[in-house]
Amino acid sequence: MLLLPLALIVTALSLLNLEHVVFNFMGGLEDTEKSSGDEAYGVVVMLTMLSWLLSPVLLIAYVTSIVRER
């Protein structure tokens, strides 16, 4: 259940198209045509796609666990 907030944060960043900006800011990268961070950015894009796919499933599991406890 701890993955839901993280997945929602990544999903929100991807909806706003900020993942590239955040990645460059946190990595200290400048905008260049080809950089060493391109492979790492590919990992960020992969994590974004996983969060898009897992967010609805995690949300359903989260709500289901709350309903079961009540």
N, CA, C and O atoms as CSV, one atom per row, in Angstrom:
chain,resi,resn,atom,element,x,y,z
A,1,MET,N,N,0.806,-1.198,0.000
A,1,MET,CA,C,0.000,0.000,0.000
A,1,MET,C,C,0.854,1.269,0.000
A,1,MET,O,O,0.364,2.355,-0.313
A,2,LEU,N,N,2.105,1.127,0.346
A,2,LEU,CA,C,2.977,2.294,0.375
A,2,LEU,C,C,3.358,2.779,-1.017
A,2,LEU,O,O,3.860,3.893,-1.165
A,3,LEU,N,N,3.130,1.972,-2.023
A,3,LEU,CA,C,3.472,2.366,-3.388
A,3,LEU,C,C,2.471,3.352,-3.983
A,3,LEU,O,O,2.802,4.069,-4.927
A,4,LEU,N,N,1.253,3.398,-3.445
A,4,LEU,CA,C,0.226,4.267,-4.020
A,4,LEU,C,C,0.636,5.734,-4.012
A,4,LEU,O,O,0.549,6.367,-5.064
A,5,PRO,N,N,1.078,6.319,-2.899
A,5,PRO,CA,C,1.473,7.737,-2.957
A,5,PRO,C,C,2.611,7.995,-3.934
A,5,PRO,O,O,2.604,9.002,-4.644
A,6,LEU,N,N,3.577,7.103,-3.976
A,6,LEU,CA,C,4.690,7.285,-4.915
A,6,LEU,C,C,4.216,7.207,-6.363
A,6,LEU,O,O,4.629,8.007,-7.203
A,7,ALA,N,N,3.354,6.246,-6.648
A,7,ALA,CA,C,2.834,6.110,-8.009
A,7,ALA,C,C,2.001,7.319,-8.398
A,7,ALA,O,O,2.045,7.759,-9.547
A,8,LEU,N,N,1.243,7.860,-7.452
A,8,LEU,CA,C,0.436,9.046,-7.750
A,8,LEU,C,C,1.312,10.274,-7.987
A,8,LEU,O,O,0.991,11.109,-8.833
A,9,ILE,N,N,2.405,10.390,-7.255
A,9,ILE,CA,C,3.323,11.515,-7.476
A,9,ILE,C,C,3.945,11.431,-8.860
A,9,ILE,O,O,3.987,12.429,-9.579
A,10,VAL,N,N,4.423,10.268,-9.238
A,10,VAL,CA,C,5.031,10.099,-10.561
A,10,VAL,C,C,3.991,10.319,-11.654
A,10,VAL,O,O,4.290,10.921,-12.686
A,11,THR,N,N,2.768,9.833,-11.432
A,11,THR,CA,C,1.696,10.031,-12.412
A,11,THR,C,C,1.375,11.516,-12.558
A,11,THR,O,O,1.199,12.004,-13.674
A,12,ALA,N,N,1.299,12.237,-11.442
A,12,ALA,CA,C,1.018,13.675,-11.509
A,12,ALA,C,C,2.134,14.422,-12.239
A,12,ALA,O,O,1.860,15.318,-13.037
A,13,LEU,N,N,3.379,14.062,-11.974
A,13,LEU,CA,C,4.488,14.700,-12.674
A,13,LEU,C,C,4.437,14.422,-14.169
A,13,LEU,O,O,4.739,15.298,-14.980
A,14,SER,N,N,4.055,13.203,-14.532
A,14,SER,CA,C,3.992,12.888,-15.958
A,14,SER,C,C,2.806,13.576,-16.627
A,14,SER,O,O,2.891,13.958,-17.794
A,15,LEU,N,N,1.703,13.735,-15.901
A,15,LEU,CA,C,0.572,14.471,-16.464
A,15,LEU,C,C,0.944,15.924,-16.736
A,15,LEU,O,O,0.498,16.510,-17.723
A,16,LEU,N,N,1.747,16.492,-15.877
A,16,LEU,CA,C,2.184,17.875,-16.057
A,16,LEU,C,C,3.426,17.974,-16.934
A,16,LEU,O,O,3.912,19.069,-17.217
A,17,ASN,N,N,3.933,16.822,-17.362
A,17,ASN,CA,C,5.131,16.753,-18.207
A,17,ASN,C,C,6.328,17.398,-17.521
A,17,ASN,O,O,7.114,18.102,-18.154
A,18,LEU,N,N,6.457,17.154,-16.226
A,18,LEU,CA,C,7.543,17.746,-15.461
A,18,LEU,C,C,8.657,16.766,-15.137
A,18,LEU,O,O,9.663,17.156,-14.544
A,19,GLU,N,N,8.501,15.497,-15.515
A,19,GLU,CA,C,9.515,14.529,-15.105
A,19,GLU,C,C,10.879,14.852,-15.694
A,19,GLU,O,O,11.899,14.621,-15.046
A,20,HIS,N,N,10.913,15.380,-16.909
A,20,HIS,CA,C,12.194,15.722,-17.526
A,20,HIS,C,C,12.821,16.913,-16.810
A,20,HIS,O,O,14.031,16.937,-16.588
A,21,VAL,N,N,12.011,17.891,-16.450
A,21,VAL,CA,C,12.514,19.069,-15.744
A,21,VAL,C,C,13.024,18.682,-14.359
A,21,VAL,O,O,14.104,19.109,-13.949
A,22,VAL,N,N,12.243,17.868,-13.637
A,22,VAL,CA,C,12.657,17.437,-12.302
A,22,VAL,C,C,13.923,16.601,-12.386
A,22,VAL,O,O,14.833,16.760,-11.574
A,23,PHE,N,N,13.980,15.719,-13.358
A,23,PHE,CA,C,15.170,14.874,-13.510
A,23,PHE,C,C,16.395,15.727,-13.793
A,23,PHE,O,O,17.451,15.495,-13.204
A,24,ASN,N,N,16.283,16.697,-14.673
A,24,ASN,CA,C,17.419,17.565,-14.978
A,24,ASN,C,C,17.818,18.400,-13.770
A,24,ASN,O,O,19.008,18.579,-13.509
A,25,PHE,N,N,16.841,18.911,-13.033
A,25,PHE,CA,C,17.130,19.739,-11.864
A,25,PHE,C,C,17.824,18.927,-10.776
A,25,PHE,O,O,18.827,19.367,-10.215
A,26,MET,N,N,17.298,17.754,-10.480
A,26,MET,CA,C,17.865,16.942,-9.408
A,26,MET,C,C,19.206,16.341,-9.804
A,26,MET,O,O,20.057,16.095,-8.950
A,27,GLY,N,N,19.394,16.107,-11.088
A,27,GLY,CA,C,20.647,15.534,-11.553
A,27,GLY,C,C,21.699,16.564,-11.886
A,27,GLY,O,O,22.848,16.214,-12.157
A,28,GLY,N,N,21.319,17.844,-11.870
A,28,GLY,CA,C,22.263,18.902,-12.183
A,28,GLY,C,C,22.649,18.927,-13.647
A,28,GLY,O,O,23.747,19.359,-13.998
A,29,LEU,N,N,21.751,18.466,-14.503
A,29,LEU,CA,C,22.042,18.411,-15.933
A,29,LEU,C,C,21.591,19.689,-16.623
A,29,LEU,O,O,20.619,20.328,-16.219
A,30,GLU,N,N,22.313,20.041,-17.660
A,30,GLU,CA,C,21.906,21.157,-18.497
A,30,GLU,C,C,21.258,20.604,-19.753
A,30,GLU,O,O,21.475,19.449,-20.121
A,31,ASP,N,N,20.461,21.436,-20.407
A,31,ASP,CA,C,19.824,20.998,-21.643
A,31,ASP,C,C,20.849,20.936,-22.764
A,31,ASP,O,O,21.314,21.969,-23.247
A,32,THR,N,N,21.191,19.751,-23.167
A,32,THR,CA,C,22.083,19.529,-24.294
A,32,THR,C,C,21.404,18.554,-25.232
A,32,THR,O,O,20.442,17.881,-24.862
A,33,GLU,N,N,21.907,18.487,-26.424
A,33,GLU,CA,C,21.279,17.609,-27.409
A,33,GLU,C,C,21.473,16.140,-27.052
A,33,GLU,O,O,20.529,15.358,-27.166
A,34,LYS,N,N,22.647,15.752,-26.633
A,34,LYS,CA,C,22.946,14.371,-26.250
A,34,LYS,C,C,23.751,14.423,-24.965
A,34,LYS,O,O,24.778,15.098,-24.890
A,35,SER,N,N,23.275,13.703,-23.949
A,35,SER,CA,C,23.984,13.748,-22.674
A,35,SER,C,C,24.136,12.345,-22.109
A,35,SER,O,O,23.562,11.384,-22.621
A,36,SER,N,N,24.913,12.250,-21.057
A,36,SER,CA,C,25.115,10.963,-20.414
A,36,SER,C,C,23.888,10.551,-19.617
A,36,SER,O,O,23.773,9.389,-19.226
A,37,GLY,N,N,22.970,11.476,-19.366
A,37,GLY,CA,C,21.774,11.183,-18.599
A,37,GLY,C,C,20.638,10.612,-19.423
A,37,GLY,O,O,19.556,10.365,-18.891
A,38,ASP,N,N,20.859,10.397,-20.710
A,38,ASP,CA,C,19.782,9.888,-21.563
A,38,ASP,C,C,19.329,8.497,-21.148
A,38,ASP,O,O,18.134,8.202,-21.177
A,39,GLU,N,N,20.255,7.650,-20.766
A,39,GLU,CA,C,19.881,6.303,-20.324
A,39,GLU,C,C,19.122,6.367,-19.007
A,39,GLU,O,O,18.150,5.640,-18.804
A,40,ALA,N,N,19.571,7.238,-18.121
A,40,ALA,CA,C,18.874,7.394,-16.846
A,40,ALA,C,C,17.482,7.973,-17.073
A,40,ALA,O,O,16.536,7.595,-16.382
A,41,TYR,N,N,17.346,8.879,-18.028
A,41,TYR,CA,C,16.032,9.428,-18.355
A,41,TYR,C,C,15.122,8.337,-18.899
A,41,TYR,O,O,13.915,8.363,-18.659
A,42,GLY,N,N,15.678,7.387,-19.619
A,42,GLY,CA,C,14.896,6.244,-20.092
A,42,GLY,C,C,14.330,5.439,-18.937
A,42,GLY,O,O,13.206,4.942,-19.011
A,43,VAL,N,N,15.105,5.310,-17.869
A,43,VAL,CA,C,14.619,4.616,-16.673
A,43,VAL,C,C,13.478,5.410,-16.048
A,43,VAL,O,O,12.489,4.828,-15.603
A,44,VAL,N,N,13.607,6.735,-16.011
A,44,VAL,CA,C,12.550,7.577,-15.456
A,44,VAL,C,C,11.272,7.430,-16.275
A,44,VAL,O,O,10.181,7.358,-15.709
A,45,VAL,N,N,11.393,7.385,-17.584
A,45,VAL,CA,C,10.221,7.204,-18.441
A,45,VAL,C,C,9.598,5.833,-18.197
A,45,VAL,O,O,8.374,5.707,-18.175
A,46,MET,N,N,10.421,4.809,-18.015
A,46,MET,CA,C,9.900,3.474,-17.725
A,46,MET,C,C,9.138,3.471,-16.394
A,46,MET,O,O,8.061,2.883,-16.300
A,47,LEU,N,N,9.695,4.126,-15.364
A,47,LEU,CA,C,9.009,4.220,-14.081
A,47,LEU,C,C,7.700,4.991,-14.196
A,47,LEU,O,O,6.724,4.677,-13.513
A,48,THR,N,N,7.685,5.996,-15.058
A,48,THR,CA,C,6.457,6.748,-15.300
A,48,THR,C,C,5.391,5.860,-15.911
A,48,THR,O,O,4.231,5.903,-15.501
A,49,MET,N,N,5.777,5.057,-16.888
A,49,MET,CA,C,4.807,4.154,-17.520
A,49,MET,C,C,4.301,3.117,-16.519
A,49,MET,O,O,3.112,2.797,-16.512
A,50,LEU,N,N,5.186,2.589,-15.677
A,50,LEU,CA,C,4.766,1.631,-14.659
A,50,LEU,C,C,3.800,2.271,-13.664
A,50,LEU,O,O,2.827,1.644,-13.246
A,51,SER,N,N,4.068,3.509,-13.290
A,51,SER,CA,C,3.171,4.172,-12.346
A,51,SER,C,C,1.814,4.444,-12.972
A,51,SER,O,O,0.793,4.382,-12.288
A,52,TRP,N,N,1.791,4.747,-14.267
A,52,TRP,CA,C,0.522,4.932,-14.982
A,52,TRP,C,C,-0.291,3.646,-14.948
A,52,TRP,O,O,-1.505,3.670,-14.746
A,53,LEU,N,N,0.385,2.534,-15.146
A,53,LEU,CA,C,-0.318,1.251,-15.174
A,53,LEU,C,C,-0.717,0.774,-13.781
A,53,LEU,O,O,-1.785,0.186,-13.612
A,54,LEU,N,N,0.121,1.020,-12.794
A,54,LEU,CA,C,-0.134,0.502,-11.454
A,54,LEU,C,C,-1.023,1.395,-10.590
A,54,LEU,O,O,-1.615,0.911,-9.625
A,55,SER,N,N,-1.130,2.672,-10.907
A,55,SER,CA,C,-1.923,3.575,-10.075
A,55,SER,C,C,-3.375,3.136,-9.914
A,55,SER,O,O,-3.860,3.105,-8.783
A,56,PRO,N,N,-4.091,2.797,-10.981
A,56,PRO,CA,C,-5.485,2.357,-10.787
A,56,PRO,C,C,-5.582,1.061,-9.982
A,56,PRO,O,O,-6.474,0.916,-9.145
A,57,VAL,N,N,-4.680,0.129,-10.228
A,57,VAL,CA,C,-4.696,-1.141,-9.508
A,57,VAL,C,C,-4.411,-0.911,-8.028
A,57,VAL,O,O,-5.091,-1.475,-7.170
A,58,LEU,N,N,-3.414,-0.092,-7.726
A,58,LEU,CA,C,-3.083,0.205,-6.336
A,58,LEU,C,C,-4.208,0.971,-5.648
A,58,LEU,O,O,-4.479,0.744,-4.469
A,59,LEU,N,N,-4.862,1.875,-6.370
A,59,LEU,CA,C,-5.974,2.615,-5.798
A,59,LEU,C,C,-7.130,1.692,-5.441
A,59,LEU,O,O,-7.733,1.827,-4.377
A,60,ILE,N,N,-7.440,0.753,-6.331
A,60,ILE,CA,C,-8.508,-0.214,-6.063
A,60,ILE,C,C,-8.142,-1.084,-4.863
A,60,ILE,O,O,-8.985,-1.339,-4.003
A,61,ALA,N,N,-6.896,-1.539,-4.798
A,61,ALA,CA,C,-6.456,-2.354,-3.662
A,61,ALA,C,C,-6.504,-1.557,-2.367
A,61,ALA,O,O,-6.879,-2.093,-1.323
A,62,TYR,N,N,-6.133,-0.299,-2.422
A,62,TYR,CA,C,-6.144,0.568,-1.247
A,62,TYR,C,C,-7.571,0.759,-0.732
A,62,TYR,O,O,-7.827,0.616,0.463
A,63,VAL,N,N,-8.501,1.084,-1.641
A,63,VAL,CA,C,-9.898,1.283,-1.250
A,63,VAL,C,C,-10.502,-0.023,-0.745
A,63,VAL,O,O,-11.256,-0.022,0.227
A,64,THR,N,N,-10.179,-1.129,-1.393
A,64,THR,CA,C,-10.690,-2.429,-0.957
A,64,THR,C,C,-10.208,-2.773,0.448
A,64,THR,O,O,-10.984,-3.287,1.254
A,65,SER,N,N,-8.963,-2.502,0.750
A,65,SER,CA,C,-8.461,-2.799,2.092
A,65,SER,C,C,-9.109,-1.903,3.139
A,65,SER,O,O,-9.334,-2.346,4.266
A,66,ILE,N,N,-9.413,-0.663,2.799
A,66,ILE,CA,C,-10.107,0.219,3.737
A,66,ILE,C,C,-11.520,-0.272,4.005
A,66,ILE,O,O,-11.976,-0.279,5.148
A,67,VAL,N,N,-12.223,-0.690,2.931
A,67,VAL,CA,C,-13.592,-1.174,3.085
A,67,VAL,C,C,-13.612,-2.463,3.906
A,67,VAL,O,O,-14.507,-2.647,4.730
A,68,ARG,N,N,-12.670,-3.336,3.704
A,68,ARG,CA,C,-12.618,-4.587,4.471
A,68,ARG,C,C,-12.369,-4.344,5.949
A,68,ARG,O,O,-12.904,-5.067,6.789
A,69,GLU,N,N,-11.572,-3.345,6.281
A,69,GLU,CA,C,-11.281,-3.057,7.686
A,69,GLU,C,C,-12.493,-2.496,8.414
A,69,GLU,O,O,-12.630,-2.685,9.623
A,70,ARG,N,N,-13.357,-1.823,7.709
A,70,ARG,CA,C,-14.547,-1.246,8.331
A,70,ARG,C,C,-15.600,-2.305,8.388
A,70,ARG,O,O,-16.703,-2.054,8.874
